[in-house]
Amino acid sequence: DLKMPAGEVVAFVGPSGSGKSTLVNLLPRFFNPTSGAIHLDGLNIQGIDLKDLRRQMAFVSQDVVLFNDTIAANVAYGVASSEEIDRGRVHEALQAANLTELVKELPEGIDSGVGDNGNRLSGGQRQRLAIARAIYKDAPILILDEATSALDEDSQAKVAAALDLAMKGRTSIVIAHRMSTIEKCDKIFVLDNGRVKEEGDFQTLLHKPGGFFANMEAGKQ
């Protein structure tokens, strides 16, 4: 049982298999709960049209899916045709995702192809392109599922800076293992075996005597 206030940044942490990804996958109804209910602004999400529900959410995971198309088409994914792409918004999203320099280096700019699943880009660039897509969508809820876990330290820093911009003004839900990613969150929910063990801000949980989160972090040292 938990509540996430609108506009806050919340994190889900816990051991592997504790239910973090399962929980966030329930929000866009990738599958439905077998018991209980999830409410968005007081409405049971089971009663919301699926397209309308998913318009409220942008999802960035560690497994980025890109299409063999242009940068612009990948950022504006979901528009009916290339003529409907707002190129100004694409540039703004790319700037927020720290990709402006990359676009400047490419001869065709945002009309440059990214290759099959983005194979012309580095891992960090692919991740930031996924963040640019989320920024372009401008959904009020942003879900980040291990969005930086597969990156090296340099790429992770650039992606983290992009995420800070992406989360402004949105309800953001973060799944992460890196301490730097979760320590700024308004609230952390600690999960274990599908249940909420603890909740609170980073410092409160870290210094809770005998706390599950405190012991978990101590075990990483």
C-alpha positions in Angstrom: 0.0 0.0 0.0 1.6 3.3 -1.0 0.9 6.8 -2.2 2.9 9.0 -4.6 2.0 12.7 -4.5 1.9 14.5 -7.9 5.0 16.4 -8.8 7.3 14.4 -6.5 10.3 12.2 -7.4 10.0 8.8 -5.8 12.3 5.8 -5.9 11.8 2.1 -5.6 14.8 0.2 -4.3 15.3 -3.3 -3.0 17.0 -6.6 -3.8 16.6 -8.3 -7.2 13.2 -9.9 -7.4 11.6 -7.7 -4.8 9.0 -6.4 -7.2 10.3 -3.0 -8.4 9.9 -3.5 -12.1 6.6 -5.4 -11.7 5.2 -2.5 -9.7 6.0 0.1 -12.3 4.9 -2.1 -15.2 1.4 -2.2 -13.5 1.1 1.6 -14.0 0.8 1.7 -17.8 -1.1 -1.6 -17.6 1.5 -3.8 -19.3 -0.3 -6.3 -17.1 -3.1 -6.0 -14.6 -3.1 -6.5 -10.8 -4.5 -9.8 -9.6 -5.9 -8.0 -6.5 -6.1 -4.5 -5.2 -6.3 -1.4 -7.3 -4.2 1.4 -8.7 -5.6 4.9 -8.7 -4.5 7.9 -10.8 -5.9 11.2 -9.6 -8.6 9.3 -7.8 -9.6 7.2 -10.8 -9.0 3.4 -11.0 -6.7 3.0 -13.9 -8.7 -0.1 -15.0 -11.5 2.3 -16.0 -9.3 4.6 -18.0 -9.0 4.0 -21.8 -5.6 2.4 -22.4 -4.4 5.0 -24.9 -5.5 7.8 -22.6 -3.7 6.2 -19.7 -0.4 5.7 -21.6 -0.5 9.3 -22.9 0.1 10.3 -19.3 3.3 8.4 -19.0 6.8 8.4 -20.6 8.9 5.3 -20.0 12.7 5.1 -20.1 14.4 1.7 -19.3 17.9 0.3 -19.6 16.7 -1.6 -22.7 16.4 1.2 -25.2 14.4 0.4 -28.4 15.3 2.6 -31.4 14.2 2.3 -34.9 16.2 2.3 -38.2 15.1 5.9 -38.9 16.2 9.4 -38.3 17.0 11.0 -35.0 14.0 13.2 -35.4 11.6 10.3 -36.1 13.0 8.4 -33.0 12.6 11.4 -30.8 9.0 12.1 -32.0 8.1 8.5 -32.0 4.3 8.0 -32.2 3.4 10.8 -34.7 1.5 9.7 -37.7 4.0 11.0 -40.3 7.3 12.8 -40.6 5.4 16.0 -41.7 3.8 16.1 -38.2 7.2 16.2 -36.4 7.7 19.4 -34.5 11.3 20.0 -35.4 11.7 22.9 -32.9 10.5 20.6 -30.1 12.9 17.9 -31.3 15.9 20.3 -31.0 14.7 21.4 -27.6 14.4 17.8 -26.4 17.8 16.9 -27.8 19.3 20.0 -26.0 17.8 18.9 -22.7 19.1 15.4 -23.2 22.7 16.7 -23.8 22.7 15.6 -27.5 23.2 19.0 -29.2 26.9 18.4 -29.8 26.2 15.1 -31.4 23.7 16.5 -33.8 26.0 19.3 -34.8 28.7 16.8 -35.8 26.3 14.9 -38.1 26.1 16.0 -41.7 22.3 15.7 -41.8 21.6 16.9 -38.3 18.4 15.5 -36.9 17.7 13.9 -40.3 20.6 11.6 -39.8 19.9 7.9 -39.5 20.7 6.1 -36.2 21.0 2.6 -37.8 19.3 -0.7 -36.7 18.3 -0.2 -33.1 20.7 2.8 -32.9 23.8 0.9 -33.7 25.5 4.1 -35.0 25.3 5.5 -31.5 27.2 4.8 -28.3 25.3 3.3 -25.3 25.2 6.7 -23.6 23.9 8.4 -26.8 21.2 5.8 -27.2 20.1 6.3 -23.6 20.0 10.0 -24.0 18.0 9.7 -27.2 15.4 7.7 -25.2 15.3 10.5 -22.7 14.9 13.1 -25.5 11.9 11.0 -26.6 10.4 11.2 -23.1 11.0 15.0 -23.0 9.4 15.4 -26.4 6.3 13.5 -25.3 6.0 15.8 -22.3 3.9 13.4 -20.3 3.1 14.3 -16.7 4.5 11.0 -15.3 8.0 9.9 -16.0 9.1 6.3 -15.3 12.8 5.5 -15.2 13.5 1.7 -14.9 17.3 1.3 -14.3 17.9 4.0 -16.9 21.6 4.4 -16.1 22.6 1.0 -14.9 24.4 -0.3 -18.0 26.5 2.8 -18.6 30.1 3.7 -17.8 30.8 6.5 -15.3 31.3 9.2 -17.9 28.1 8.3 -19.8 26.2 7.9 -16.6 27.0 11.5 -15.5 25.8 12.9 -18.8 22.6 10.8 -18.7 22.0 11.8 -15.0 22.2 15.5 -16.0 19.7 14.9 -18.8 17.4 13.1 -16.3 17.5 16.0 -13.9 16.1 18.2 -16.6 13.5 15.6 -17.7 12.1 15.2 -14.2 11.4 18.9 -13.6 7.7 19.6 -13.3 6.8 15.9 -13.5 5.8 13.1 -11.2 8.9 10.9 -11.6 9.3 7.2 -10.5 12.8 5.9 -10.4 14.2 2.4 -10.1 17.9 2.5 -9.5 20.8 0.9 -7.6 23.2 3.8 -7.8 23.2 5.9 -4.6 23.7 9.1 -6.6 20.5 8.5 -8.5 18.2 8.0 -5.4 19.7 10.3 -2.8 17.9 13.4 -4.2 14.5 11.8 -4.4 11.7 13.2 -2.3 10.7 9.7 -1.0 12.1 6.2 -1.3 10.0 3.1 -1.0 12.1 0.0 0.0 10.6 -3.2 -1.4 11.3 -6.8 -0.4 9.4 -9.9 -1.6 6.6 -7.8 -3.2 6.0 -5.7 -0.1 6.9 -2.2 1.1 9.3 -2.6 4.0 10.2 1.0 4.6 9.6 4.5 3.2 11.1 7.9 3.8 13.8 10.2 2.4 17.3 9.0 1.8 19.0 10.4 5.0 16.2 9.2 7.2 16.4 5.6 5.8 20.1 5.6 5.7 20.4 6.4 9.4 17.5 4.3 10.7 19.1 2.0 13.3 18.8 -1.6 12.1 16.8 -0.5 9.1 16.4 -2.7 6.0 17.6 0.1 3.7 20.5 1.0 6.0 21.6 -2.7 6.1 21.2 -3.0 2.4 23.4 0.0 1.7 26.0 -1.2 4.3 26.2 -4.5 2.4 27.3 -2.7 -0.7 30.3 -1.1 0.9 
